[in-house]
Amino acid sequence: NVPKIYPHKIHFVNQAIDYAKQVWLDMGFREMNGPLVNLSFWNFDALFTAQDHPVRELQDTFFLGGEVEKGKLPNKQLVEKVKASHENGGTTGSKGWQYKWDEEKAKKLVMRTHTTVLSALTLSKLKKEDLPAKFFAIGNNFRNETVDWSHSFEFEQTEGIVIDPNANLRNLIGYL
């Protein structure tokens, strides 16, 4: 009898992702994970993207129909802070976008357009005793692109975030 052989090779994209994850982990970062479908609140509003910004249009973003989780905005206090920052700057020192923020637009379901939504979700859950902290994400994102040899509607993105009052430019250069 000949031994059974199950030859395989890890796809080069997966090899690159595994390598990048290891680099982040070696620098002491923790991985952020999250859903591919999010509320527009997390994907756009919490990141201060104006509700009339072109990136929110159907030709750029995959919006989903249905009522799954629709209407489940986070706690009222956070929603009010985001609303105020859009309308008049809130306590940020900015003037904001100077429009009436629409809660219904924030409730729309969207396929994740960037991994920064994971940073917003992670920051919203952090407590003072969790600091300092370092996080990274490597994840799938979706954009409504015309598919050709150099474009796809799905792509990988990586990012890192450091929350530390003592972090400075020297730290950033060291991470880079």
N, C-alpha and C positions, 0 to 999 in steps of 0.2 A: 504493500500500500504506500502511496505517496502522501506526504503530509498536505493538509489543506492549507492553502495560502490565500490570504485575503489582502492583496496589495491595495494600498491607497496612499494618497498624498494630500496633505492639508492644502487647501486652496490658498493662493498667494495673498488674497485680501485678508483671509482669516489669519494667516501668518503675520501680516503687518499689524493687524488689530491686537493680536496676542503680544507682539513685541512692544507696541505702544503702551498697552496696559501694564506690562512689566516695568517699563520706564517710569510711568506715573507711580506705581506701587513702590518702586525702589526709592523714590523721592519722598515717600511718606504720605502720599495722598490716598484718600479713601474713594471708592467708586460710587458714583451716583447712578441710580437706575430709576426708570419711571415708565409710564405708559406711552404708547405711540399715539394714542388719541387723548387730547386734552381739551379743556375749555379754552376758549379764546382769551379768557381772563388771564390764565397762566402763560399762554403762548405769546400774547401781545400786551394786554393791559398792564400786567404786573411789571413788564419790562418797558413801560412808558412809550409804547408804539401807539400813535394817534389812531383813533377809530376810523378816520377817513384816509389813512395812509394807503397808498397803492398796493403795498404788500398784502393787504387784507382782501384784495379782490380775487374773484374766482379764477382769473387767469394766472395767478401766482400760488394760490393756496388750495388745498383740498379740504373743503368743508363737508361735513357729514350730516345727513338728515337723521331724524330719530330723536327720541327723548331719553336715551340712556344717559344717566347722570346729568342731563340738562337741568339747569336750575340749581345745581348743588355748588353754589359759590362758596368760598371759604368763609371763615367767621366774619361777621358784620363789621368788626373793627378794622380788619385788613381791607375789606372792600371799600369802606369809607375813606381810608387813607389813600388808596389807589384812585378813587373817584376824585378826591380833593386835589391830588397831584396833577390829574388830567385837566380839571376845570380851572384851577387857579394857582397851582403850584403847592398847595398845602403848606407843610412846614419845611419844604425843601429850599426855599429862597428863590425858586423859579417862578415864572408867571404861569406855568402850565401851558396847555394847548388852547385855553380860552374858548372852550365849547362845553355844551352840556353832555356829560358822559352818559352813555346808554347801557344800562344793565343788561338788556336783552341781547345786545351785540356781544357782551362778555360771556354770555351763556352758550354761545354757539360752539359746537364740537368741531375740532380741526385736527387733521393729521399733523403731528409734530413737524414744524418747519425748521427747527434748529434745536440743538441740545441745551441752549441757554434756558429753556423752559425748566430743565432739571435743576439748574442753579436757583431759579426763582422758587421752585418747590422746596428745595433743600434749605435755603435761607429762611423761608417762612416757618420752618419747623425747629430752627436752632434756638437754643437757650443760652444765656450768658455763660453758664457753667460748661458748655460744650466748646468754648473758645480757648485758645486759638484752634483753628481747624483748616484742613486742606482737602479739597475734593476735586475729582476729575470725572469726566464723562466721555465715553466713546459710544456713539449711537447712530441708528438709522434716522434719517430725516426725509421728508417728502416735499417736493415742490412740483407744481403743475408746469412741467417743462415739455417742450417738443423733443421727443426722443430722436437722437441721431447718434453718430459714431462717438461723439464726445459728451453727450448729455443723456442723463437718465432722470426719471422722476424720483429716484431714490438715491441717497448718498450717505456716506459716513462723515461724521464731524467729531472732533475732539476738542475739549476745552478744560481748563483748570481754573479753580477759584481758591484764593487764600483769604481767610478772614482772620486778621491778626492786627491789633492796633500798633504793633511794633514792626510790621512789614514795611519795607522800603524799596527803593529802586535797586539797591544792591541785591536784595532777595530775588526780585524779578529777573535780574540779569543772571543770577545763579541758577534759577529754574530753567531759563532759556538755554 
